[in-house]
Amino acid sequence: MTQTVHPRSLFDDALATGALTTIATGGALIGLGLRDGESSRLFRLVGRALLERLGIPSLNAPLTSVAIGYTHHLVVATLWGAIFGLLVLWPTTRRARLVAAIVAVMAYVVAALWILPPVLRIGYAVTSNVSAVVPISVAMFAALCGGIWIGTPDA
């Protein structure tokens, strides 16, 4: 079963996949924070790191740190989800899309662990080890599978 891919529809589905990725990986980051006793811990740490890169003492603004960390997550996770959404939704068969999702997640894991600068990672520097990247990658895979479902036309 092949289908014609319309660029506008593909872009819309990729943005929806990006939103799913943001939601799913946000849940994984909250779970990682809960493991350490504070649900917003990872967002706070990301916000602190970003503020300190700008020379702003983050200890004086703990809520601002959380807001900046969360905003960073919204931007970075949506971008990764939309980019991978385009790659995953471009093939026309479901099987090819599933293989593309697996390859995309594996590529992200490799990139997050050894290539990407912290500012381009989902979760910034706090997800630079295997135990933190695994829940992020599982959540990303689930979101990409959701994107495949969204991008599949009604039969």
Secondary structure, DSSP 8 states (H G I E B T S, - for coil): ------HHHHHHHHHHHHHHHHHHHHHHHHHHHHHTT-TTHHHHHHHHHHHHHTT--GGG-HHHHHHHHHHHHHHHHHHHHHHHHHHHHSSSSHHHHHHHHHHHHHHHHHHHHHTS-GGGSTTGGGG-SHHHHHHHHHHHHHHHHHHHHHHS---
